[in-house]
Every structure is written in structure tokens, then in C-alpha cells.
Amino acid sequence: MSTIPANDWIAHHARFVPNNEAMHDLTSDRHFTYAEMNLRVDRAALYLRDGLGVQDGDRVAVLCHNDTDMFEIQFACRRLGAIFLPLNWRLAVPELEYICQDATPRALIYGSEFVAEAAEIQRLAEVPVIAGLNNGGDSDYESGLAAASGTIVPPLRELDDIWTVMYTSGTTGRPKGAKITYQMAVYNSIQCAMTVEITNHSKNLVLLPIFHTGGLNVYANPMFHTGGTNVVLREFDPGYFLALLSDKALNITHLLGVPTNFLMLAQEPGFAAADLSHIVCIGVGGAAAPLSLIEDFGDKGINLQQGWGMTETGPLGLMLSGDQAVSRVGSSGLPPLYVGLRIVDESEQDVTQGETGELLIKAPTVTPGYWNREAEHDDFYTPDGWFRTGDAARQDEDGYYYIVDRTKDMFISGGENVYPVEVENVIFQLDGVLENAVIGIPDEKWGEVGRACVVLKPGANLDESAVIDHCGSQLARFKVPKQVRFMDELPHNATGKVLKHELPRD
């Protein structure tokens, strides 16, 4: 067990640099110094405790579009010893019901755009209490903060205690809650600062959803750890995105996005003339960025820095430096200082350099396990503690890593992982489906989208729209297949396994 205390970052900066800007919410145009944020975090903790009954160890779920209030709730959880549970608002209600039944939050706090969904989740998952927030407007949350009184004595927390549970899709078709410890957050923050030059003068644009590890931990939490500023963007629009990046007064220095964000940005009429020279780092993850995109930004003197990581790895596991962005295109880079990596064969023996195998990782940023999955620990870790990523990788002669494939059959659509078995299970719910298999096919906008290959039972009369509509009622939009190909049979091997590499992709 660690004996190092997990100290409160916001309280620290409120003492040392109280007038530094901590947060700027673009939608409501709210600005908060560290002193102001610290006060709101304290009141949020009091509201959670006295208004919603949250106690030490309870989970606090949040279903909301990007909002500075989410960061307040995250740090309020630390002051109570509670566990932050950000929910993916792209998921369908049945998926969120499963997560809440698994994590059993004491409270669900929801944005005003999710009133109906929150009520349904509360009913289905028996969440004891729900409360609304409204991006600074009239709401349960603002009223609770205004009425809060009393004092908070934060319980002792050590670095290996759990701060957050983030649910990520699994190959079994059910999401798993990765335990995110204070140690993971601290080491990830240190490694981000070292790798991409974050200081207390830096300003990060929170572009990706905060429920996603990329939105929360690259580079938002590292910015709070260092004492910089987070500028929170609620919804992505490429024209507005370009205006924000070009604004010298706003002076964004850091951001992370997925290739789709930057492909759309590069197509904006004003992109060629935009001056982005003040930006220190634009990180790109979630999928490999095409060479043409890297070259478009390189022509403007901006290096798209590719990387690799997972919710379970903190997430930063590999990063390509800016000066290697073009010469090492396709590589995910090198591991940060405190990350150990191995590439192994099926016997978990190290492969020869240059050969492909499964990537293993051991680092203080790696999750200790999954919520309610303690009995399955050995499925995810080697006996000597290396985490099995499930990603196939190789290392070149200079030590640079390349993620060359994804195990199982996962594909990435718009930066979100899609596990076909989950979609296939939903399609199997339809009467008339004999067999089906889902694959990812290339798409110019989203990188990849799903294609369902379906074999019908004799006499069935399902069409493409019926399959897509059914999936849309059960799954998040990014998981819904964009195409359905009806087939007489699927290709199988001798054991009956579907040979997905033989399915039509044209």
C-alpha cells in the first residue's frame, strides 16, 4: 500500500496562485480563478454530502455535455472520499442502465439536456437520488451550492486509492469500469507535462468529451495538476473550432483531438490563412492520422503529435515528439519516462525487435483492475503484473513503437472504440436473423464505420432500415452500423468461427 497522501490540487493552487485562471466555460462564458474554483468545489462537496447524501466511498455519476461543473464535481468527490463516475452520454439508456447497476451510484447528476434519460436511468437502475445542473443557469446544482454551509474535513486518501471509475467497452459486449487511482492521475499529469511542455502558463482546450479519458486526462487533469487553465468546449463545430484556435487573445496552447476533428478543420475555408503559431502541442489519438493530414498541418508549422493510450493506462502510454511527426509517420512514438513496455508472442515471451506481438505495459499509470471484476484479474494481467493491452504492435530498429492491429475485431469510429460482438448481440435480438457479423470498413469522415453482414432465416423479410433502426434504439450512434449486407452464408473455419477477414469490404 502507498503511504503517500493524495493531496488536493485545487486547494494547493488556491493557496499558491489564487488569482490564476483555472477554468473558462465557453458556452456560459464563465471564468473561474483557482480561488473561485476552490470555493465552488468546497460548496459542491457540501451539497453532495448534505443535499444528496453522498458519503465516503459512494459513487457520484454525472451525465452531461462538457461543462466546468463536471470538473468541480470531480474534485468535490476527492474532498468527500467519494468516487467520480462520468457517464458516456453517447450511450443508449439500456447501456447506461447496465453501468449504473454495476457501479451503484448514490447520486446521478445530469445536464438539462438529459432530463428524460436521467429519470429513466434512475427508475431502471434504482439510483437513490438525481439532481440537475444547467451550465451555470438555474438548477438543483446551483441552488445547492448557493445554500451550502458548514465545513468539510477531507478523509485521508493515498495515491493508490480510487478517484474515478471510467467505463470502457469490452470484447464480451459489456462495458468494464476501469479503476482510476490518484496515483494514475498524478503520474499521467507529470508525464504529460514532461512530454508536451505543460506549465502553469499553459491553456488547454477541452475538446473531447470529459467522460472520455482523452477529455478528462489529456490534457485537462494535467493542466489542473500543473496550475494551468482549461477552456471547456461544449460541442464541436469546425468553423468555431478554427476561430478558437486562431484567437490570439484566448491563446490556446494545448489540445487533443481525434483525426476526424482535424480533417474537418483542414477543410475550413480560413484554415490556410490561420495563424496557429502560438500553439505548443496538438495531440491526435484514437486512430492513426493519415499522412496527408499531418502534412497539411506541417505546412503551417504545426506538428500533430500522435500517441497511444487506453483508459486503463492512464492513458498516456506512447507519444511521438513534434519534431518526429512527419519522419516517423505511422508510429505512436516512445514511452514516457515511467512507462515500461514489452511486445510478446502467444507464450508471453518477448519477440525479436521488428516482429509483431501483443503489447504489454507496466507503469504507475496502469489501472489496478476493473470494478466488480476482481475475480477476473488474471485475465488482464500476467503473473508478474504486466497489463495485457490486447493491441498488436511492433518496434523498429530505433525503438519507436507502431500499433499495427487491434486484437479481437475492434474498430474505431470517430475516435470511439466499437466492439463488433456487442453490436452482433443486438442484431441477434431481431426475429429472422440466423447469423450476423459486424466489421469495420473505411470511411473518409469517421475513419471507420460498421457494416453488418446478415444471414436471414428462411422466410424472413427484414431489410436494411429495420436492422439499423433496431440498433439505433439499443446502442450509441457511433456503434450503429451504417450499412447492412445480406448474405446467403458467412465464411467459417473448420471449428465454425466466422472468418471476418473474408467478409466483403468493398
Order of alpha helices (4+ residues) and beta strands (2+ residues): alpha-beta-beta-alpha-beta-alpha-beta-alpha-beta-alpha-beta-alpha-beta-beta-alpha-beta-alpha-alpha-beta-alpha-beta-alpha-beta-alpha-beta-beta-beta-beta-alpha-beta-beta-beta-beta-alpha-beta-beta-alpha-beta
